[in-house]
């Protein structure tokens, strides 16, 4: 796990002239909010460089624009946004989009339930679950930003939902959003709980490792496993990754394993009308989310570590304006 002050630091000595900074066809934005996501850890391995800002999802407001696609006052969502109070986004950045927010929801929702987490859950479920009413789904990290949306969508689809989390307070949240069987994986045995529940038709995997191996042993024939994350192994070297001893069960039980990252899934399947559909569900209270906020940029380091350790109590958000 990265160490604040050693692997990354907060700096307040870097400034920007918001009135005169060259845009070169891009836009200058003021940060509204930044998202704390576990996947930032995996980006550190292959993308980040020393003495450069952490990049992640953000909502910002346009202060200046040389790009006709963006007008001053527009709120935008960006995937490769520096963790800073202001940013110049280049014209070639294709991952910046204008947010309409016609439902009038909090802007921070576009970093969670209406952002990357919600989109990952919605598109991944619609594309790969092949769910049938009455089936059973198990969601690991069920109280997280992705997992909680999967739980609620599956429940609305008529599935029996089993989900786990790492604290009693998160288990209570799972019960509040309608999960049928919610348990603390640190206190109860995953394999035993699933066996008592009569087997699993769909497994939404957010953790990988030993849990995936265990769940494969409890899958029903023709089950589907959707591999969305490997939180238990992000901080391990390849030599330390858990070798799955249950892989033969994919053959014996005719299981289907889907691994996906959201940009590729959207390119292949589309987004299943994500923003319009989920905005409506959130507005109506049929999908709930839980946030953990700070107004200090320097707290981003601490909140990322808490997310990696699983001790956070909601979607991490740095709300700056």
C-alpha positions as a printed Julia matrix, in Angstrom:
321×3 Matrix{Float64}:
   0.0     0.0     0.0
   1.43    3.42   -0.9
   2.74    5.56    1.95
   1.65    9.23    2.18
   4.66   11.52    2.31
   6.82    8.84    0.7
   5.06    7.57   -2.43
   2.94   10.68   -2.87
   2.79   14.12   -1.3
   0.53   17.16   -1.16
   2.14   20.33   -2.54
   0.8    23.86   -2.19
   3.73   25.63   -3.88
   2.48   25.04   -7.44
   0.42   27.93   -8.79
  -1.46   28.79  -11.98
  -2.43   32.13  -13.52
  -6.09   31.43  -14.24
  -6.45   34.56  -16.38
  -3.4    34.1   -18.59
  -2.38   30.43  -18.61
  -2.09   29.29  -22.26
  -4.88   26.93  -23.3
  -3.65   25.88  -26.76
  -7.17   25.08  -27.87
  -8.2    23.5   -24.58
 -10.14   24.64  -21.52
  -9.26   25.94  -18.06
 -11.39   24.55  -15.26
 -11.96   25.0   -11.56
 -12.32   21.74   -9.67
 -15.7    21.02   -8.12
 -14.95   17.52   -6.8
 -12.47   14.67   -7.15
 -13.24   10.97   -6.85
 -11.29    8.54   -4.67
 -11.25    5.2    -6.49
  -9.37    1.98   -5.78
  -8.39    1.78   -9.44
  -6.07    4.77   -8.86
  -3.74    2.22   -7.27
  -3.51    0.15  -10.45
  -2.86    3.3   -12.52
   0.17    3.99  -10.33
   1.81    0.84  -11.64
   1.72    1.59  -15.36
   0.92    5.27  -15.79
   2.07    7.64  -13.08
   5.48    9.31  -13.19
   7.5    11.06  -10.45
   6.7    14.72   -9.82
   3.42   14.63  -11.75
  -0.12   14.95  -10.34
  -2.29   11.94   -9.63
  -4.93   11.64  -12.35
  -8.49   10.49  -11.77
 -12.17   11.24  -12.21
 -13.37   14.77  -11.49
 -16.22   17.19  -11.96
 -15.16   20.75  -12.79
 -16.58   24.0   -14.09
 -15.2    25.75  -17.18
 -13.66   29.18  -16.51
 -12.07   29.78  -19.92
 -12.42   27.94  -23.23
 -10.77   27.85  -26.62
 -12.71   24.72  -27.55
 -16.14   25.32  -29.16
 -17.47   22.14  -27.55
 -17.24   23.73  -24.1
 -18.71   27.01  -22.9
 -17.78   29.07  -19.85
 -19.95   27.86  -16.97
 -20.31   24.3   -18.26
 -19.87   21.55  -15.71
 -17.7    18.76  -17.12
 -16.69   15.28  -16.12
 -13.13   14.17  -16.86
 -11.36   10.84  -16.48
  -7.75   12.05  -16.55
  -8.05   15.06  -14.29
  -5.13   16.18  -12.1
  -5.75   16.26   -8.37
  -5.51   20.05   -8.13
  -7.73   23.08   -7.62
  -7.45   24.15  -11.27
  -6.5    22.39  -14.48
  -5.91   23.04  -18.16
  -7.46   20.2   -20.15
  -6.09   19.77  -23.68
  -8.3    19.85  -26.75
  -7.34   16.28  -27.66
  -8.68   14.84  -24.37
 -11.63   12.74  -25.58
 -12.67   11.71  -22.06
 -14.08   15.12  -21.11
 -17.84   15.56  -21.46
 -20.4    18.21  -20.54
 -22.79   17.25  -17.75
 -26.41   18.34  -18.13
 -27.65   17.14  -14.72
 -31.26   17.66  -15.7
 -32.35   15.8   -12.56
 -30.69   18.43  -10.37
 -28.7    15.91   -8.34
 -25.55   16.74   -6.34
 -22.51   17.11   -8.62
 -20.58   14.62   -6.48
 -22.94   11.89   -7.66
 -21.19   12.12  -11.04
 -18.11   10.64   -9.38
 -19.99    7.72   -7.85
 -23.44    6.39   -8.62
 -23.68    8.51  -11.81
 -19.97    8.31  -12.55
 -17.4     5.59  -13.06
 -18.67    3.33  -10.26
 -22.31    3.41  -11.29
 -21.5     3.1   -14.97
 -19.25    0.11  -14.32
 -22.0    -1.61  -12.34
 -24.8    -0.81  -14.79
 -22.98   -1.66  -18.01
 -21.19   -4.71  -16.6
 -24.41   -6.16  -15.23
 -26.43   -5.48  -18.37
 -23.71   -6.83  -20.67
 -22.63   -9.97  -18.83
 -25.03  -11.14  -16.1
 -27.64  -12.71  -18.41
 -29.79  -12.7   -15.29
 -33.04  -14.6   -14.94
 -35.63  -13.8   -12.31
 -35.21  -16.04   -9.28
 -31.49  -16.64   -9.73
 -28.96  -15.93   -7.0
 -26.12  -13.41   -7.29
 -23.24  -12.92   -4.88
 -21.5    -9.52   -4.83
 -18.19   -9.14   -3.02
 -17.4    -5.64   -1.72
 -21.15   -5.19   -1.89
 -21.23   -1.9     0.01
 -18.75   -0.18   -2.3
 -19.58    2.28   -5.03
 -19.78   -0.42   -7.71
 -21.06   -3.29   -5.61
 -23.94   -1.4    -4.02
 -25.31   -0.42   -7.43
 -25.01   -4.02   -8.66
 -26.92   -5.2    -5.58
 -29.77   -2.76   -6.16
 -30.03   -3.37   -9.91
 -30.02   -7.14   -9.37
 -32.68   -6.9    -6.65
 -34.88   -4.83   -8.96
 -34.38   -7.55  -11.58
 -35.92  -10.15   -9.29
 -32.72  -11.85   -8.16
 -31.88  -13.15   -4.72
 -28.93  -11.03   -3.63
 -26.1   -12.1    -1.34
 -23.38   -9.57   -0.55
 -20.43   -9.2     1.77
 -18.57   -6.27    3.29
 -15.75   -5.73    5.75
 -17.52   -4.02    8.65
 -20.77   -4.33   10.56
 -21.83   -0.81    9.56
 -21.43   -1.72    5.89
 -23.45   -4.87    6.44
 -26.23   -2.72    7.87
 -26.11   -0.53    4.76
 -26.45   -3.65    2.6
 -29.57   -4.63    4.52
 -30.96   -1.11    4.09
 -30.68   -1.33    0.3
 -32.51   -4.65    0.17
 -29.79   -7.32    0.14
 -31.28  -10.68    1.13
 -28.19  -12.12    2.81
 -25.58   -9.64    4.02
 -22.53  -10.69    6.02
 -19.15   -9.52    7.29
 -16.51  -11.58    5.48
 -14.02  -10.84    8.27
 -16.27  -12.59   10.78
 -18.0   -15.28    8.71
 -16.75  -17.86    6.24
 -17.58  -16.97    2.64
 -17.73  -20.6     1.46
 -20.0   -21.67    4.32
 -22.43  -18.79    3.79
 -22.7   -19.5     0.06
 -23.12  -23.23    0.61
 -25.97  -22.59    3.06
 -27.58  -20.34    0.48
 -27.85  -23.13   -2.07
 -25.28  -22.13   -4.63
 -24.6   -19.11   -6.84
 -25.7   -18.44  -10.42
 -23.87  -15.14  -10.87
 -20.77  -13.9    -9.04
 -19.79  -10.24   -9.29
 -16.13  -10.31   -8.31
 -14.52   -7.15   -6.96
 -11.7    -8.77   -4.99
 -10.14  -11.72   -6.88
  -7.62  -13.93   -5.07
  -8.71  -16.54   -2.56
 -12.32  -15.33   -2.59
 -12.69  -16.04   -6.3
 -11.27  -19.51   -5.79
 -13.71  -20.15   -2.94
 -16.76  -18.86   -4.8
 -16.04  -21.02   -7.85
 -16.55  -24.01   -5.59
 -20.09  -22.82   -4.81
 -21.18  -21.88   -8.33
 -24.15  -23.62   -9.9
 -23.83  -25.21  -13.32
 -23.79  -22.72  -16.2
 -22.96  -19.93  -13.76
 -21.5   -16.57  -14.83
 -18.56  -14.89  -13.1
 -18.07  -11.19  -13.81
 -14.56  -10.12  -12.87
 -14.68   -6.39  -12.21
 -11.75   -5.93   -9.82
  -8.99   -7.66   -7.86
  -8.77   -5.49   -4.75
  -7.05   -8.22   -2.73
  -4.11   -8.28   -5.15
  -3.55   -4.69   -6.28
  -0.78   -4.2    -3.73
   0.99   -7.49   -4.48
   3.73   -8.25   -6.96
   2.88  -10.79   -9.71
   4.9   -13.4    -7.82
   2.54  -12.98   -4.85
  -0.73  -13.26   -6.78
  -3.0   -16.06   -5.58
  -3.0   -19.08   -7.86
  -6.58  -20.24   -8.44
  -6.89  -23.93   -7.61
 -10.57  -24.02   -8.6
 -10.11  -23.21  -12.27
 -10.93  -26.77  -13.29
 -14.47  -26.09  -12.07
 -14.97  -23.75  -15.01
 -14.8   -26.89  -17.13
 -16.71  -29.22  -14.83
 -19.57  -26.77  -14.17
 -19.59  -25.12  -17.62
 -18.92  -21.73  -16.06
 -18.37  -18.56  -18.03
 -15.85  -16.0   -16.78
 -15.99  -12.44  -18.03
 -13.21   -9.98  -17.29
 -13.93   -6.42  -18.32
 -12.84   -2.81  -18.08
 -15.53   -0.24  -18.65
 -14.16    1.6   -21.73
 -13.91   -1.68  -23.65
 -17.35   -2.83  -22.52
 -18.96    0.42  -23.63
 -17.15    0.27  -26.98
 -18.56   -3.22  -27.54
 -22.08   -2.96  -26.04
 -22.85    0.73  -25.59
 -23.84    2.11  -22.19
 -27.44    0.83  -22.03
 -28.75    4.41  -21.65
 -26.86    4.65  -18.36
 -27.14    8.34  -17.45
 -30.83    8.72  -18.27
 -31.89    5.44  -16.65
 -29.8     5.63  -13.49
 -30.43    9.35  -12.94
 -34.14    8.56  -12.91
 -33.67    5.67  -10.48
 -31.55    7.8    -8.15
 -33.98   10.71   -8.31
 -36.85    8.35   -7.41
 -34.87    6.87   -4.51
 -34.76    3.41   -6.09
 -30.95    3.42   -6.14
 -29.2     4.75   -3.06
 -25.58    5.68   -2.58
 -23.34    6.54    0.35
 -20.58    9.14    0.25
 -17.62    9.97    2.48
 -16.56   13.57    1.87
 -13.71   15.92    2.64
 -13.16   19.52    1.59
  -9.36   19.3     1.79
  -7.25   18.28   -1.19
  -4.54   16.94    1.11
  -7.01   14.35    2.48
  -6.99   12.53   -0.86
  -3.95   10.49    0.18
  -5.5     9.33    3.45
  -8.84    8.55    1.82
  -7.2     6.46   -0.92
  -5.32    4.41    1.69
  -8.56    3.88    3.63
 -10.28    2.69    0.46
  -7.44    0.26   -0.3
  -7.67   -1.1     3.26
 -11.45   -1.33    3.09
 -12.04    0.89    6.13
 -13.85    3.66    4.27
 -17.61    4.02    4.88
 -18.71    5.32    1.47
 -17.64    6.6    -1.9
 -14.66    8.87   -1.27
 -15.09   12.41   -2.59
 -12.98   15.56   -2.25
 -15.45   18.44   -2.66
 -13.57   21.67   -3.33
 -16.24   24.08   -4.57
